[in-house]
Amino acid sequence: MADTISSLIAGRWRDATGPEYTTEYPADGSAVATLHAATATDVDEAVQAAESARRLPTWANLKRHERAGLLHRIAAGIRARGEELAQLQRLDNGKPISETRALVASAAGTFQFFAAACETWEDSLTPARGDYLTMSVHEPLGVVGAITPWNSPIASEAQKLAPALAAGCAVVIKPAEITPRMAIELARIAQQAGLPDGILSVLPGKGSIVGDALVRHPLVKRIAFTGGTTVGLGLAKLAAEKLMPISLELGGKSPTIVCADADLDHAVAGVLYGIFSSSGESCIAGSRAFVHVSVYDEFKARLLAGVKALRVGDPAAESTQMGPLVNLGHRASVERYVQLGRDEGGQVLAGGARPQGGLFDRGSYYLPTVIEGLPNSARMCQEEIFGPVLALLPWTDEAELIAQCNDNVYGLASGIWTRDYKAAWRIGRALQTGTVWVNTYKVFSVSTPFGGLKMSGTGREKGRLGILEYTAQKSFYWGLNEQPLPWAA
């Protein structure tokens, strides 16, 4: 039976004013949670309350070490409920329990990191160039909006909420319509940690309603968005009309490069993990594997053996490596891309179908799929599929390889497998991506900035300076001259 849940809106736990809807467990289609969608009226109430709350002494007058203490308590609250949160996220989006545990741990680590960054964050005295003292300070922007995706909810929400709170902002979170639970539970933990009422609201519902109203609201001073490129472009246009800063973490079609001298044990394992973990529902998924012709056949044989051994199944099982896709509609989209690959002349070497029987017939499962024989110009190699589909492409010439890797509208991430550190540096610097992994893939550190180039977005999250994304810089000049300014004398 589905849980009935409410939202934290303007300091009160209540139903939003929009229609009731129910979320489903991707593994079997069962009902998970029933709640009400938010409306533009709810957005206005939340933003107005946030603007009032952020100006109150209970928030505005907190010293940085006091805000840091709050963030530490939120981190502790996440850890105290770690297994419960992991199980709830598994139900929300169907990720294997091993992955959702890692995402919950990541969220706690994000709050801990930004607590430390907040407490040690310094403003600066700048070198004076006259008879005056100069200073640069950073002040919170005000009310900010965080719009988060369905594939990694709690981690994505933490990456936006923690630095915004550290900066002294108030936050309105708009989670993905189909995965609202993590944002709601995170708000509960923040409230229990002592966050003042009104500083945080969570508004589930449709992006076309809630997200649009949030971006347009005159009191909202910044948007942090993770999601699809088409939606991100629309939000950027709205933000531009307000001259409002916006960060966009969008799609990807990330290349992974296997060089002739690569350690194939590491390369095969890394490519498998890079594309098939999270069922490929990841913006950084390594969906194009460029393999040097001298090792292509051996790499392919090892890769296909690895694909055959992957454990696709119940997300609740500890041994499961791949769960279902997020819903039936998304699976249909992945299937259309695989058929397109066939139509374009590609040969399906593995997968390309739904698993059959039992739980597989009730959920939105799809087998890990490998396709070869397509040029890099094929649509299946150019467009983001957001599913467990890998294109294998051979390469011989390094210059041509780099040109093909960069011949894409996206520029989020890339991977290089080689024993030659000079080649790794040379190729990595030539790739037009925001992140380059060398002899590893899809590993993250909250201390290292993350973001994309080209149509993969703009702005950066994470890193010690991530707090500054939520601030406005102000300069002070302190006159030290003994005599009046000479011009007026």
C-alpha positions in Angstrom: 0.0 0.0 0.0 1.3 3.4 -0.9 2.5 5.8 1.8 0.6 9.1 1.9 3.1 11.9 2.3 3.0 15.7 2.6 5.5 18.4 1.8 7.3 21.1 3.7 6.0 24.3 2.3 6.7 27.7 3.9 7.5 26.2 7.2 4.5 23.9 7.4 4.0 20.2 6.6 0.9 20.1 4.4 -0.4 18.9 1.1 0.4 21.1 -1.9 -2.7 22.5 -3.6 -2.4 20.7 -6.9 -3.9 17.3 -8.0 -3.1 14.1 -6.1 -0.8 11.6 -7.8 1.0 8.3 -7.0 4.6 7.3 -7.7 5.4 3.7 -8.7 8.2 1.3 -8.0 10.0 0.6 -11.3 10.7 -3.0 -10.4 7.1 -4.1 -10.4 4.8 -1.1 -11.0 3.4 -1.1 -7.4 2.3 2.1 -5.8 5.0 3.7 -3.6 3.7 7.1 -2.4 0.6 9.3 -2.8 1.0 13.0 -2.6 -0.2 16.3 -4.1 1.6 18.2 -6.8 2.5 21.8 -6.2 1.0 24.8 -8.1 2.2 28.3 -8.9 0.4 29.5 -5.8 2.5 27.1 -3.7 5.6 28.4 -5.3 4.7 32.0 -4.4 3.9 31.1 -0.8 7.2 29.2 -0.4 9.3 31.9 -2.0 7.6 34.7 0.0 8.2 32.8 3.2 11.8 32.1 2.3 12.4 35.7 1.6 11.0 36.7 5.0 12.7 33.9 6.9 16.2 34.6 5.4 16.0 38.2 6.7 15.2 37.2 10.3 18.0 37.3 12.8 17.5 33.6 13.5 19.1 33.0 10.0 20.7 36.3 8.8 22.7 36.8 12.0 24.1 33.3 12.2 27.9 33.2 12.2 29.6 30.9 9.7 30.6 28.4 12.3 27.0 28.3 13.5 25.7 27.5 10.0 28.5 24.9 9.8 27.2 23.3 12.9 23.7 23.1 11.3 25.2 21.4 8.3 27.1 18.9 10.5 23.8 18.0 12.2 22.1 17.5 8.9 25.0 15.1 7.9 24.6 13.2 11.1 20.8 13.0 10.6 21.3 11.5 7.2 23.7 8.9 8.5 21.4 8.1 11.4 18.7 7.2 8.9 21.0 5.8 6.3 19.5 2.4 5.6 16.0 3.7 5.7 16.8 6.5 3.2 18.6 4.0 0.9 15.5 1.7 0.9 13.2 4.7 0.2 15.3 5.8 -2.7 15.4 2.2 -4.1 11.6 2.4 -4.2 11.6 5.8 -5.7 13.7 5.1 -8.8 14.5 1.4 -8.8 18.3 1.7 -8.3 20.0 -1.4 -6.7 20.2 -1.0 -3.0 24.0 -1.1 -3.1 23.9 2.1 -5.3 21.3 3.9 -3.1 23.4 3.3 0.0 26.3 4.9 -1.8 24.2 7.9 -2.8 22.9 8.4 0.8 26.5 8.3 2.1 27.5 10.8 -0.6 24.8 13.2 0.5 26.0 13.0 4.1 29.6 13.6 3.0 28.5 16.6 1.0 26.9 18.3 4.0 30.0 17.5 6.1 32.3 18.9 3.4 30.4 22.2 3.0 30.2 22.5 6.8 34.0 22.5 6.9 34.2 24.8 3.9 31.7 27.2 5.5 33.6 27.4 8.8 36.9 28.0 7.2 35.7 30.3 4.4 37.5 33.7 4.4 36.8 37.0 2.8 39.9 38.9 1.7 41.8 42.1 2.0 42.9 43.1 -1.5 46.1 45.0 -2.3 45.5 48.7 -2.0 46.6 51.0 -4.8 46.1 54.3 -3.0 45.5 55.9 0.4 42.8 53.5 1.3 42.1 49.9 2.5 40.3 47.6 0.1 38.2 44.5 1.0 36.2 41.9 -0.9 33.3 40.2 0.9 30.6 37.7 -0.2 26.9 38.0 0.7 24.1 35.5 0.2 22.1 36.0 -3.0 18.8 35.5 -1.3 16.2 32.9 -2.2 17.5 30.2 -4.7 15.8 27.4 -6.5 17.1 23.9 -6.8 15.6 21.7 -9.6 16.8 18.1 -9.3 16.6 14.9 -11.5 15.1 11.5 -10.9 18.2 9.4 -11.4 20.2 10.4 -8.2 17.9 12.4 -6.1 19.4 12.7 -2.6 23.0 13.2 -3.9 21.9 15.9 -6.4 19.8 17.7 -3.8 22.6 17.7 -1.3 25.0 19.2 -3.8 22.7 22.1 -4.2 21.2 22.5 -0.8 24.4 22.3 1.3 26.4 25.1 -0.4 23.3 27.3 -0.6 22.7 27.0 3.1 26.4 27.4 3.8 26.2 30.7 1.9 23.3 31.9 4.0 20.6 31.5 1.3 17.0 30.2 1.6 16.2 27.3 -0.8 13.1 26.0 -2.6 13.7 22.5 -4.0 11.7 21.3 -6.9 12.4 17.5 -7.1 11.6 15.4 -10.1 7.9 14.6 -10.2 8.3 10.8 -10.1 11.0 10.8 -7.3 9.9 13.3 -4.7 10.7 11.3 -1.6 14.3 12.1 -1.0 13.9 15.8 -1.0 11.0 15.6 1.4 12.9 13.4 3.8 16.0 15.7 3.5 13.8 18.6 4.5 12.5 16.7 7.5 16.1 16.0 8.6 17.1 19.6 8.1 14.1 20.8 10.2 15.0 18.4 13.0 18.6 19.7 12.8 17.4 23.2 13.6 16.9 24.8 10.3 14.5 27.8 10.8 11.0 27.5 9.4 10.7 28.9 5.9 14.3 28.6 4.9 13.6 25.4 3.0 10.6 24.3 1.1 10.0 21.3 -1.1 7.6 21.5 -4.0 6.9 18.3 -5.9 5.2 18.3 -9.3 5.5 19.0 -12.9 8.5 21.0 -14.1 6.3 22.9 -16.6 4.3 24.3 -13.7 6.5 24.3 -10.6 9.9 24.8 -12.3 8.6 27.5 -14.6 7.0 29.5 -11.7 10.1 29.1 -9.6 12.4 30.5 -12.3 10.1 33.3 -13.2 9.5 34.5 -9.6 11.0 37.9 -9.0 12.3 37.0 -5.6 14.3 34.0 -6.8 17.9 35.1 -7.4 19.5 31.9 -8.7 18.6 28.5 -10.1 20.6 25.3 -9.9 19.3 22.8 -12.4 20.3 19.2 -13.2 18.3 17.5 -15.9 17.7 17.3 -19.7 19.3 19.7 -22.1 16.1 20.8 -23.7 14.5 21.8 -20.4 17.8 23.4 -19.3 17.9 25.7 -22.4 14.4 26.8 -21.7 15.3 27.7 -18.1 18.4 29.5 -19.3 16.3 31.8 -21.5 13.9 32.6 -18.6 16.9 33.3 -16.3 18.4 35.6 -19.0 15.3 37.7 -19.0 16.0 38.4 -15.3 19.8 38.6 -15.6 19.7 35.9 -13.0 22.7 33.4 -12.6 21.9 29.8 -13.4 23.9 26.7 -13.3 23.0 23.9 -15.7 24.2 20.3 -15.4 22.7 18.7 -18.5 23.2 15.7 -20.8 26.2 13.8 -22.0 27.4 11.4 -24.6 30.7 10.6 -23.0 33.6 8.9 -24.8 35.8 6.3 -23.2 39.1 5.6 -25.0 41.0 2.3 -24.8 44.6 2.7 -25.9 46.8 0.0 -27.4 48.8 -0.3 -24.1 45.8 -0.3 -21.8 45.5 -2.7 -18.9 42.5 -4.6 -20.3 41.4 -6.0 -17.0 41.0 -2.4 -15.7 39.6 -1.1 -19.0 36.9 -3.7 -19.4 35.8 -3.4 -15.8 35.8 0.4 -16.0 33.9 0.5 -19.3 31.3 -2.0 -17.9 30.9 0.1 -14.8 30.8 3.4 -16.7 27.9 2.5 -18.9 25.9 -0.2 -17.1 25.9 0.9 -13.5 22.7 2.8 -12.7 21.3 1.0 -15.7 23.0 3.7 -17.8 20.6 6.3 -16.4 23.5 8.7 -15.8 24.5 11.9 -17.5 28.2 10.8 -17.3 27.6 7.3 -18.7 30.5 6.2 -20.9 28.3 5.4 -23.9 30.9 5.6 -26.7 33.9 3.3 -26.3 36.7 4.0 -28.8 39.0 1.0 -28.8 42.4 0.8 -30.5 42.3 -1.7 -33.4 45.2 -3.6 -32.1 43.3 -4.7 -29.0 39.7 -4.3 -30.3 38.9 -8.0 -30.7 40.4 -9.0 -27.4 38.7 -6.1 -25.6 35.3 -7.0 -27.3 35.5 -10.6 -26.3 36.3 -9.7 -22.7 33.6 -7.0 -22.6 30.9 -9.3 -23.9 31.9 -12.0 -21.4 31.5 -9.3 -18.7 28.1 -8.2 -20.0 26.9 -11.8 -19.9 27.9 -12.1 -16.3 26.2 -8.9 -15.1 23.4 -9.6 -12.6 20.2 -7.9 -13.7 17.4 -8.3 -11.2 15.5 -7.2 -8.1 16.9 -3.8 -6.8 16.3 -5.1 -3.2 18.8 -8.0 -3.7 22.3 -7.3 -2.4 23.9 -9.0 -5.5 22.0 -7.0 -8.1 24.2 -4.9 -10.4 21.5 -3.6 -12.7 17.9 -2.8 -11.8 15.0 -1.6 -14.0 14.8 1.6 -15.9 12.9 4.3 -14.2 9.5 3.6 -15.9 8.0 1.9 -18.9 7.9 5.1 -21.0 11.7 5.6 -20.6 12.3 1.9 -21.5 10.3 2.5 -24.7 12.6 5.4 -25.5 15.7 3.3 -25.0 14.2 0.6 -27.2 13.5 3.1 -30.0 17.2 4.1 -29.9 18.4 0.5 -30.1 16.1 -0.1 -33.1 17.4 3.1 -34.7 20.9 1.7 -34.2 19.9 -1.4 -36.1 18.3 0.6 -38.8 21.5 2.6 -39.2 23.5 -0.6 -39.8 24.7 -1.5 -36.3 25.0 -5.0 -35.1 23.7 -5.9 -31.7 26.4 -8.0 -29.9 24.6 -8.3 -26.6 21.2 -7.4 -25.1 18.9 -5.3 -27.3 15.8 -6.8 -25.6 13.8 -7.1 -22.4 14.6 -9.9 -20.0 11.7 -12.3 -19.7 9.8 -14.0 -16.9 8.8 -13.3 -13.3 9.7 -9.9 -11.9 11.1 -8.9 -15.4 7.6 -9.0 -16.8 6.2 -6.6 -14.2 9.0 -4.1 -14.2 10.7 -1.8 -16.7 13.8 -3.9 -17.2 16.1 -3.8 -20.2 19.2 -5.9 -20.8 22.7 -4.4 -21.1 23.3 -3.7 -24.7 26.4 -3.5 -26.9 26.3 -2.4 -30.6 29.1 -2.2 -33.1 29.5 -1.3 -36.7 28.2 2.3 -36.5 30.1 5.4 -37.4 30.5 8.2 -34.8 28.1 10.3 -37.0 25.2 7.9 -36.4 22.4 9.3 -34.4 22.8 6.5 -31.8 26.4 7.7 -31.3 25.4 11.3 -31.2 22.3 11.5 -29.0 21.9 10.8 -25.3 20.0 7.6 -24.8 20.2 7.6 -20.9 20.1 3.8 -20.8 22.3 0.7 -20.8 23.5 1.0 -24.4 27.1 1.0 -25.5 28.5 1.8 -28.9 31.9 0.2 -29.8 34.0 2.1 -32.2 37.6 1.1 -33.4 40.3 3.8 -33.8 43.9 3.9 -35.2 45.0 7.6 -35.5 45.1 9.8 -32.4 44.2 13.0 -34.1 41.2 11.4 -35.8 40.2 9.8 -32.5 40.2 13.2 -30.7 38.2 14.8 -33.5 35.6 12.1 -33.3 35.4 12.3 -29.5 34.9 16.0 -29.7 32.4 15.8 -32.6 29.4 15.9 -30.4 27.2 18.6 -29.0 27.9 17.4 -25.4 31.0 17.8 -23.3 30.4 16.4 -19.9 32.9 13.6 -19.2 35.4 11.2 -20.8 37.7 8.4 -19.9 41.1 7.3 -21.0 42.7 3.8 -20.4 46.5 3.8 -21.0 49.8 3.1 -19.2 51.4 6.1 -20.9 51.0 9.1 -18.6 52.1 11.5 -21.3 49.5 10.2 -23.7 46.9 10.5 -21.0 47.8 14.1 -20.4 48.0 15.0 -24.1 44.6 13.3 -25.0 42.9 14.5 -21.8 43.8 18.1 -22.5 42.5 17.8 -26.1 39.1 16.4 -25.1 36.4 19.0 -24.8 34.8 17.7 -21.5 34.5 19.0 -18.0 35.8 15.9 -16.4 38.5 13.4 -17.6 39.0 10.1 -15.8 42.3 8.3 -16.4 42.4 4.6 -15.7 39.2 4.9 -13.7 35.7 6.0 -14.4 32.6 7.5 -12.6 34.4 8.2 -9.4 33.6 11.4 -7.6 34.9 13.7 -4.9 32.9 16.5 -3.4 36.1 18.5 -3.1 36.5 18.5 -6.9 34.4 20.8 -9.1 32.0 19.1 -11.5 30.2 20.5 -14.6 30.2 20.4 -18.4 31.1 22.2 -21.6 29.1 22.9 -24.7 25.5 21.6 -24.5 26.3 19.7 -21.3 25.8 22.9 -19.3 27.4 25.8 -17.6 28.7 26.5 -14.1 30.2 24.1 -11.5 29.0 22.3 -8.5 31.1 20.8 -5.6 34.5 22.1 -4.6 35.4 24.4 -1.8 34.5 27.5 -3.8 31.0 26.0 -4.6 29.7 28.2 -1.9 30.6 31.3 -3.9 28.1 30.3 -6.6 25.4 31.3 -4.1 26.8 34.6 -3.2 27.2 38.1 -4.6 30.6 39.8 -4.2 30.8 43.2 -2.7 33.8 45.5 -2.5 34.7 47.9 0.4 37.0 50.9 0.2 38.1 52.4 3.5 39.6 55.9 3.2 42.9 56.4 5.1 43.8 59.8 3.7 44.5 62.5 6.3 43.5 65.3 3.9 40.2 65.8 1.9 40.1 64.5 -1.6 42.2 66.9 -3.7 39.6 67.3 -6.4 37.1 69.1 -4.1 39.7 71.1 -2.3 
